[in-house]
Amino acid sequence: MNRKNALAAGVAAALALGSVTMVATQSTAAPRPTAAAGASAGQPGAGFKAMTADARAEAIRTAGRNAAATTRELGLGPDERLVAKDVLIDTDGTRHVRYDRTYRGLPVIGGDLVVHLAEDGTVTGSDLAHRGAIRIAGTTPKLTAADASAKAVRHARHVKKAKAGGKDSTLVVYAVGKIPVLAYRSTVTGEGETGPTSREAVIVDATTGAPLDQYELHQNVTGTGNGVAVGQVSIETTQTGSGYTLTDPAHGGTIVYDSYNSPQSNPRQNARPFSKTTNSWGNGTTSSRESAAVDASYGLAKTWDYYKNSFNRSGIRNDGRGARAYVHVDTNLLNAFYDDNCFCMYFGDGSSQNGNTPLATLDVGGHEMTHGVTAATANLTYSGESGGLNEATSDIFGTMVEFYANNAGDPGDYYIGEKLNMSGGYMRRMDNPAADGRSLSCWNSGAGSADVHHSSGIGNHFFYLAAEGTGAKTIGGRPHTGTTCNNDTFAGIGKDKAAAVWYRALTTYMTSTTNYAGARTATLQAAADLYGANSQERHLVSKAWAAVSVGTALPDPGTPTPSPSTPTPSPTTPPSGNALTNGSFEQGTSGWTQSDDIITNSSLQAARDGSWYAWMMGYGADAVESLSQSNVAVPSTGTPKLTFWLKVSTQESGSIAYDTLKVNVNGTTLATYSNAHASAGYVQKTVDLSAHKGQTVKLEFAGTEDTYLPTVFLVDQIAIG
């Protein structure tokens, strides 16, 4: 679902009062460390320097002391405050500070941001989930908390027989879009996929009660399984006066409890630590309650070691503290989940559908612990495309943990839950997500509306192709296919490099509202940081995204770009007569690269034709956006031209160009439109491309808006011919 649509009636009401709408994540361009400053090829760490817990805590305190100055430098409002959440430091001293945002003391959903600073403290760039200052009419809601709870129950989608109390409704600012609104975030419980007391977050407009978003609070791995089968392994325990406990002192004091089948609604109700007088645990079968605990302890230790040895990350929150894990949760529970509120992981025992096989497998343990890492970094919202990215991130690193562990009983592969004895032999496949009949292998315009466990297939497929490339392979004794959505063939960069790129993108550039287009931008920047802007690694990352229908591949840095004096052969014009791909946007973002959620089918504005169009600017604050398509073949005959339909609406007045939309070809501006070109409807524009006849070019629409009144540029039906 496009994030602009999530504002629904609340935004429509704001528009009626004269405001204008639009979008989420924005990145300001700035120099960032190259491969020389970060990790070199094959070097672990994703470019980050190791920090002790004390050093990290001091770095966060320093970021907190600088928060007020940072707020002013970013142009945020006087009622906003930044709360330092995490700090990462590159090997060259560059800092990446992650903040949460409040407005008049209220939490801002979608207000998180990352600030990038040079070693001397100079701000060099920023990535914001919501661009610009927060502006809302007031913080006094028309609805009471009880009213909001009732509305939330009515709008809950993931649970049945839902209920919520007023104390479960918290006033927030919802900034997932161009127009922030005062809202309530409610916790609703009821019957759902995770049991009779499933929980769902529902966000409603505090004025109208209209639903703005909803998502499950438990990030679930559901399915059927066949046991862990890690065999005889070494695990870390703690000796007490009377014996031993499954407390792992080598990994932050991670401790495994027996839930004793406490209900999922209160999985710690009957829980107690595993303890015994000898240091031998389990018998390899479910006849011993200790066997599942061994699986969990071993898997979580391997996950910790993977993050530490690969990225210098010390535990889930990078603070050296281990989490609690509970096995034998509930009865007949085909589920495992992470709960950030209690810093806990829970593992069910399966059900009769899978022979009551516990879910504490290597890749599931890595998956759940990674949900914690995501919560501590990008905090990807668990709905829409960001929810798919959240799940994909857990699948990616759960898989990497499996490879890292190198366990003979569970060799590394790109199947998720292959040891869970599921029908078909796996829960998900990263090499061919659509093989399960539900998951998406290729991005499409409906990806945001799919279940997050299914839309995660896009990210999973990208990662597999980036790591392994195309073609059939046998990995971990299992067959893998490397098919693509565009019939391309290419080599991979290797799983360790692909993981380093994803980790740096997650921890340094992604925010809570990042979608697949944003993930492409983040990973390309991460690849440039680690391996160089003109590296084969970055090029192949772009090819892997194009292979799952997200954007287009960058030019091969090994192939010189033809100069204007050396025209390329005459291009083959598509049957439509349009040299562009998806010029009317009816295939969503296919073929286009966008800095934000620019391409939309939101009903808040109208397309010139069909239902999809490009909506640029409209913040009423300093902002930039871009929409581009590369490798566009300009016809070599006749008088080639660019045509498109443009509608400009603005709150500016007069003929001075405060806000602009530029048409750039290969970086040269050929036409400029501004707030002075305001129109009641769409107007067709024509740009002469004769100077680029016979060339392959990059077409870009670049928007810029100043600090004050907003201007919206709507673009549709773009053609080159």
N, C-alpha and C positions, 0 to 999 in steps of 0.2 A: 504494500500500500504506500503510495507517495505520501511523504510526511506533510505536505501542504493540505491534503485532504483530512488529516487528523484533527485540524482545528474546527472543521464542520461549522455548526451553527454559531459557536462562540465567535469565530472569526467573521462570519457573515454579519453578525450584530455589530462588531467593531467597524467593519467596512461601512455600514450604514451611517456611522457617526463621522465618517470622513477619513478614517485611517486607511492605510494600504497594507497589503500583506506580502509575505513570502518567506522564506526558506530557513535553512539551518546552517550546517557546518561551512565555515569559511576559513581559508588559509591565506595568511599574508606572505607574499614571496620574500625570501631572505636567504642570504648565503648560509649554507649548512655544511657540516663537516664532510669531507670526501673520504675515499677509502683510506687515504694516508692517515687521517685523523681517527678513523674508527677501526673496526676489525678488518684485517686483510683476508684474502680469499682463504677459506677453510679455517680461519681463526675463530674460536668461540668468543662469546661475549656480546655480540651484536653491537660492538663499538663502545660499550659502557665500561667504566672503571669500577672495580670492586670497592665497596664501602663497608666499614664496620657499622654495627647498629648505632653506636654513639655518633659516628660521623654523619650517618643518614639523618638521625634525629636532629642534629645541629643544623644540617642543610635545610631541613623542613622548617625549623625555627627561624632561620635566616630568611627563608621565603615568606614566612608569616610576617616578619618585621618589615619586609619590603612590599607587602600586599597593597598597602594604601597607595604607594607611589606607582605600583604596577597598574592599579585600577585607573589612576589618572592618565598614565601613559597610553593605555589602551582606549581611552575615551569613554570609559564606562560612567554610569550615572552616579550622582552624589549619594543616592540611597542604597548603592550596591556595596557589598563587601566580598573580598576574596578570602577563601579559607584554604591554606596550603594542605595538600593531600599527599604528594610524593615528589621526590626529586631524583632525577637520573643525571649522572655526570659522564660525559664522553672522556675518552683517554686524553683529548687535547684541552680539557677544561670546560668545554661547552656544557651548559646546564639546560635541562628540560624540566620545568617546574609545572606540576599539574595542580590546578586549583578547582575547587567547587565555588559556586557563587550563591550569595543570598541577596534578597531585596527587602529592605526594612525588616530584617530578621527572619524572613520567610525563606525556606529552601527553594532554589530555582531548579526545576526539572528541565534538563537540556541547557543548563547554564555553565557546565564544566568547560574548562579550557586548558591548553598547554602553552606556556610561554617559553621561548627559546632565548637563551642569553649567552653572549660570548664570555670568555674567561674573566674579562674585566667588568662584567655585570651589565654591559650594554644589551638592550633588548634587540634581537635580530629578526624576530618573527613570532608568530603566534598562530595557534589553531583553536578556533572557538566553536563549540556546539551551537551557540547562538551569537551571531555577529552583531556588534553594536550594543548600545545601552538598553537596559530594560525600561520600558515605559508602559505603565498601566494606570488606569483612571484613579485607583485607590485600593486600599487593602481591607476595606470593610465589605464582607460578602453579603449578598441578598439572601442566600440560603444559609440555614443553620447547619451545624455538623450533622444533626439528626436527619435533616432534609437531604443532605448530600449522601448519607449512608443509604437512605431509602432509594435515591436515584441510582446509586452504585449497584445495589442489589438488582434493580430492574435492568440495568445495562450489562450485567455480568454475562460473559459468553462461555467461559471455560468451566463453570461450575453450575450445578443444578441445586434446587432447594437452597438457594443462597441466603445468607444472612450477614448483617454487619451492624455493629453498634456505633453510636455517635463518637465514642472514644477512639474508634478505629479510623476516623476521618480527620485528616490533617490539612490545614490550609497551606497552599503552596502557590508559587508562580509557575505556570506551565509555559515554557519558552521553546517548545519544539515546533518552530515555525517563525515567520517574520513578525507576527503580532503576538507578544506574550499576553496571557490572560490569567486572571486570578482564578484559582481552581482548588478543588479538594482532592486529595489522594486518599482513597478508602481501601481497607483490606476486607475482602469479602470471603467468607468460607462457605463450603458446601460440597456436594458430591461431584467428583471429577476424576480425571485420569489417574491422579495420584492417591485416590482413596476417598473415604466419606468426609474427610476434613481437608480437602484441597483448598488452597488459598489463591486468591486472584487480586491483583491490584487494579482498581478502576479509578480513573481520573475523570472528574466531571467539572464543567464550567461552574464557578461559584455564583454566577449570576443567573444563568438559564438552566443549569442542570444537564446541559447537553454533554454526551460522552465525548471525551477527547482521546482517550487511549485505555487499553486494558491488556493485561498480560499476566501469565501465571507467575507466582512468586517462587515456586520450586522449579529449578532448571533440571528437567528430568531426563534420565535415560530409561526408557521403558522397552521391554521386550522379553524374550525368552532365552535361556542360556543353558550351558552344559558344564559348568564348573570351571574353576580357574586353572587347574592342572599345572601349577608352577613347580610341582615336585618338591624335593628336599632342598630347602634354601636356608641361608643364614639371616637372622633377623636381630635387630637391636632391642634389648630389654633392660629393665632396671631391677637390681637386686635390693630387696628390703630385708628387714630383720627376720622375717618369717619365710621369705621365698622370693618370688619374682613377679613382676607385672609387665604387661605389654605397653610399657611407656618407653618411648624411643628417645634417649637423651642425645643421640647423635643428630637428630633431626628436630630440634626445637622443643623436645618434650611431647611430640605427637603421641597420643594415647588412644588405644582402641578399647571400647567398651562393648559389653554384651547388653544389648537393649532388652533382652529377655522378652522379646515379642511385645514390647510396649506398643500401644496403638500409634499409628502414624500421626495422629493429632497431638500426641505428647510422647515422642519416641524416647524420651529420657526418663519416663515415669518410673520404670522398674530397673533402670540401667545400673550396672556396676562394672568396675574395671575387671578385666581378666587377671587373675592371680593364681599362683600355685606354688608348691614347694620345690618343684623341679623346673629346670629351664628347657624342657622339651615340650612342644606345643603341637596339638593336632595329630591326626592320623591320615590325612590326605583324602578323607571322605566326609560326607555330611553327618556321619554318625557321631562325630565329635564336634561340639560347638566351637572348639578352638580352631578348626581348619579354616573357616571363613575369616577368622580374626588374623590368622597367619597371612592369608591372601591380602587382606587390607593393609596390614602393617608393612608387608614386603612391597606392595604396589605403591603406597604413599611414600615410602623411603626412596624408592627408585625415581618417583616423580620429583621429589625434593632434590635428589642428586642430579637429575637431568637439568633442572633449572639452574642449580648452583654451578655445575661444571660447564654448562653451555652459555649461560648469560650472567653469571655472577649474582644470581638472585637468591636471596636467603629466605626461603619459605614463601608462602602465599602472598603475604603483604610486604615482603622484602624487609622484615624486621626481626628475622631469626626465631619467630614464635611458631610452634607447631599447633595444628588444629586438633580437634577431637573427632574421632570416627566411631560410628555405632553400627555394629552388624546385628543380624537377626531382628530387624525392625518389623513389627507387625507380623501378620501371618498371611501367606499367599500374596506377598507383595512383589510384583514384577517391576521394581523400580529402584533407582538410586538417585540421590539428589544432594545438592550443596545448599546450605542456608547461611548466608553472610551475616545474618543477625546474631546467630550464636557461634559463628565461626566453626561450623560443624559439617560433617559429611555423614550420610546415612545410606545403608545398604540393606535391601530386602533379601529374602531367601528364595525368591522366585515362587512359582506356584506349580500346581499339577500339570500345567501346560508345558513346563520345561523340566519336569522331574524334580521340582523344588531345589533347583541349583542356585546357590548364592550368587549375587551380582557383583561381588568384589573382585572382578578380573583386573588384569593389568591395565588394559586400555580404558576400562570404565573408571578405575581409581584415578588414573591420570586425567581423564575427562572431567571428573567432578572437582578435583583439586584445581584444575585450570579454570573452572568457573569462578573460583575464588581469586585467582590471578587477574582474570578479566574484571571482576568487581573492584579490585584494588587499583586498576589502571584505567582503561578506556571506559569501563562500566557500561558496556553496550546494552542499550535498552532491550528488554527481552520481548520485543514484538516487532513486526515489520521486518524490513531487510536487516536492520541492526540486530534483531533477534536471531536471524539466520546466521549472521556473522559471529554472534556469541556462541552458538552451538558449533559452528564450523571451527572456531578457535579451540574449543574443547576437544573436538574430534582430531584436529591437527596435532595438538600436543599430547593427547592420549596415545595417538599412533607413534609419535616420536619417543615417548616413554617406553613403549613396547620394543622399538628398535634398540633403544639405549640399554634396556635391561638384558637383552641378549639371552633370554631364558630358553633353554632347549625345549621346554614343554609348551612354550607360547612364543614362537619366533615372530619377528617383526613382519608385518604386512600392512596393507592399506584397507583391510576389512575392519569394521567396527563391531565388537561383540561377537566375533567368530567363535569364541569359546563358550558362548551362552546357549548352545544347542537350540538355536532358533530355527524355525521353519525356513528353509532356503539356505541355512548355514551361516547367516550373519544378520546383523541389525541394519548396518549401512555399508556401502562400498564407496570409497573415495575415488577409485579409478573409473567407476561406472555407476554413479548415484542412481540413475533412473532404472537400474536393474531391479530395484525392489518394487517398482510399479507405483511409487508415491513420490520419491525424492526428485528434485530438479537437477539435471545435469547442466542445463543452459539457462542463463538469465532470460526472463521475459517480463513484460510489463505487469504481470500479476504476481511476481515473486514476493512482493511485500504483503500479499494477502494469504500466502501459503503458511501452513504450520511451520514453526521455526525449525523443527527437526527435519523438515523436508526441504525448505529453502536453503538450509545449510549445505545441501548438495552442491550448490554453485561454488561456494568457497572451498569445499572439500575437493571438487573436481579441479578447480584452479590449482590448488596446492599439489595434488598428485601430478598434474601435467608440468607444473613448474619444477618439481623435484625429479620426475622420472622421464618426462617427455612422452612422445607418442609411440605407438607400436605395442604388440603383445609381449608380455613378460611373465615369468614365474617368480614370485617374490614370497619368501617364507613358505614355500611349498604350495602356494595358491596361485591360480591363474589370474592375471591382471590384464586389462585392455587399456589402450591409450587412445581411444577415439576422441575426436573433437567435434565441436558444433559447427565448425567452418571448414572441415576437411583439410586442415593444415597439418603439416608434419614438422617436427622439430625435436631437438634434444633437450633434456632437462638440465638444471644447474646442480642437481644433487639435493638430497633431502636436508642435509645440515645447512647448506646455504639458504635453501627455501625457508627453513624454519627460522634462521637468523633474520631474514627479511621480514617475515610475518611478526616475529616478536618485537623487532624495532618499530614496525608500523603500529602495532597494538599499543606499545608503551610510550611512544613518542609523538605519534600523529593522530591516531584515532580518538574520537570522542564518543559520547553516549549516542549520538544520532547518526554516526557514520553509516552510510549505505554501501552497496557494492561499488558504485562509481567512486565513492569516497575512499573505499578500501583500495581500489586500483591506484588512485592518486597517492595514498599513503605508502603503499608497497613500492611504487616506483621511486618515491623520494627516499625510502629506506634503502632500496637497492643502490641508488646513487650515492647515499651516505657511505655504504659499506664497500661498494665495489667500483664506484665511479660513474659519473653521468653518461659516459660513452662506453660503458662496459657491456660485454655480451650477457652478463647476468641480468642487467636491467632490461636489455632488449628481449631476452627470453621470458622474463617476468611479464612484459607487455604482450608477448605472443600467447602466453598461457591465459591471460585475461581475455584476449580476443577469441581464444579457442573455446571460452565458455560464454561468449556473446556479451562481454563487458568491454566496451571500447574497441579501439583498433591497435594493431601492433605498431610500435615505433620503428623507424627505419633502422636497418641493420647498420651498426656503426662501422662494420667492415666494408660496406658498400658506399662509395662516394655519392653524394646527392648531385644529380645533373645540374650544371650551371645554366643560367638563362641563354648563354650562347651555344649550348649544346642541347637542343630540344630532345625530349624523349620521343619514341615512336608514337604515332597517332593512337590515342586511346580508343578502346571499344566502348562506345556509349551504351548504357543499359537500355533495355527495350522501352523504358518510360521516357527516354530522352533526357533524363536527369543524371548528370555525372556523380551526383551526391548519393549516398546511401541514406534511406529513410528521411528524405527531405521534409516530409509532412508529419514526422514523429509518430505515426500511427503504430509503429513497432516499438514504442517506448524509447529507450535510450540507445537502441542498437545503432552502431556506427558512429556515435557521438561521444566525446569526452566532455564532461561538465564539472565545474568546480563545486557545484552544489546541486540540490534537487531542482534543477532548472526545468527539465522536461517533465511535463505533468499533464494529467487529465482532470485536474481540480475543477469543480463546478463553480468555484468562486470567480473565475474568469471564463471567457468563451474562446474556443478555437476559431480560426478563420474557416476551417473545414474539418470534418471529422470530430474527434474528441480530444486529441492530444495537441499540445503546442509548447512553446518555450516561454517561460515567464521569468524575465530578468529584472533584477533590482526591486526597489520598493521598500527599502529599509527605513528611510528617513534618518540615516546615520552613515558615517564614513564606511564605504564598502566597495569591493570589487568583485566581479563575477566574470566567468568566461565559458563559452560554449564553442567547441571546435571539432573539426573533422580533418584528419590527415590523409595523405596519399590520394588526394582528389585529382582526377585526370581532367584537365581543361581541354576541350576540343581543339584540334589543330587546324580546323577549317572554319571559314565564315568569320563572324564577329562574335566570339564567345562572350557571354554575359551572365552575371548573377542576378537572379530575381528573387524577391521574397516579399511577404506581406507583413507590415509593421503597424502596431497600434500603440500609441503613446498616451498615457494618462498621468497627470502630475498635480501636485499641490503648489508647485512653483508658479510664479507669474512673470510676465515680461519676456523679453527676447534674449536675455543673457543665458548662456548654456552652463547651468550649474551641474546637471547630471547628464552623462553622455553614454551613447552606445556606438562603438566604432566597429567597422567592418575591416578586418585585417587579412591580408593574403601574404603568406610567407613573412609575417612580421611587419609589413608595410600597410599603413592605414589608407584605404581607398575611399572610404565614406564615413561621415560622422553625423549622428542624429542626436537630438537632445530634448530636454523638457520644452524647448521652443517649438518642437514639431508635434505638439499635442494634437490628437485627432479624436473625433467621436467614434470612429470605427477603424477597421484595418485599411491601410493604404499600401498599394504595391510600390516597391522600390526596385530600381535597376542600377546595377554597378557594372561598368565596362571592364572586362577581363582581357582585352586584346593584348595587353603587355605581358600576359602569362599564357598566351596561346601555345598549345602543345606541351605545356609543363605539367608536372605533378606537384601540387601545392598543398599547403595547409590553410584552410579557411577558419577564421576565428571571429566570433562576435564577442567583444569585450565591453563590459559595462562598468561604469564608475559613478559613484554617488557621493555627494558631499555630506557635511555634518547635519544639515537641516532637513527641509521638506522632501518628501519622497516622490520619486518618479518611477512608474512601471513601464517597461518595454515588453510588449508581447510580440513574438515572432512566429510565423507559421508558413508552410508551403514554400520552402527554400528550394531553389533549382539552379543548376548550372548547365547551360546548353548553348 
